[in-house]
Amino acid sequence: MIIVRFADDIVAGFQHRADAEQFHADLVERFARFNLELNAEKTRLIEFGRFAAQNRRRRGLGRPETFAFLGFTHMCTQQRGAACKGGPYRDHFFAKRPWWPCWLAACLPSVAPGLIASE
């Protein structure tokens, strides 16, 4: 199990769906003791990680779901041969940040003159 928490936001990762479902049920019960409840629109169980795409494809489902956390959209993808063909990053799981190319294209022109001048 892995838990990432920031203020009132939390992402919990589990290897098995049954563990995730039990955690969710326990969390709902615990919150109820303090007259609190989870936001149903923001709370969901999704299949995510290295084997999510492979498992969903085997079951005839589409691509793995994405989720937003702390301003980042997290998605499952594989990057083959990142370093070189058969290199150290072959078939590893990556969390993509789709905003990065847009941000870089927008900010680089304003930063580039300073970078070039500092050489």
Summary of the structure (lengths in Angstrom):
residues: 119
radius of gyration: 19.4
end to end distance: 45.7
largest distance: 60.5
contacts: 221
relative contact order: 0.09
helix: 35%
strand: 20%
